[in-house]
Amino acid sequence: MKIQINNLTEENLKDAPEWNSYPLSFRYCIYWEYPEEFIGLEKQNKDLILRVKSKWLSKVRKEFGNCGKLIYVDGKSVGYAQFAPPKVFPNLMNYNAGRPDNDAVIISCLFICNKNFRNLGLGKRLLSDIIDDLKSRDVKIVETFARKSNSENPSGPLEFYIKSGFRIYKDDPEFPLLRLDL
């Protein structure tokens, strides 16, 4: 099994994997970036949504640097991760656990989409690659929201983050804010 992790770019965004439980693939997900438009856009033209996502990606990469990863197994994309400063994710304001630290980088998505590739350490490798990337940029805090009641969500399972050294920073019955100090 050949595993490769690439930074997310406007060119390889089209490789973002599909997820059967989600209305669209990750390449069309603008839930965190454009919460007002998400519901309306998900039913519209996929080309329009892809342009919106690509424009967001380009802007964040210019301001922050790399903000996503794709993990490939034998040339097929099976996982996706997206991360950036809180200011570029307006939908964070809608979570009861509270606003993330302004100095933190938020992991908005980290998911191995194909169940056949779960429990093989791919998520751990993807997270490790993100952490190494952020450490090289002198980032000190990484935060994420993870769902307690259901591990089938784009941000990834709560247990995965706890096992990876994150702690519950601000608790919530459904979506606690988790933190890892680097």
Helices and strands as residue ranges (DSSP letters): E 3-7, G 13-15, G 26-28, H 35-41, H 46-63, E 68-73, E 76-84, G 86-88, G 90-94, E 105-112, G 115-117, H 122-136, E 141-145, H 158-163, E 167-170, E 177-181
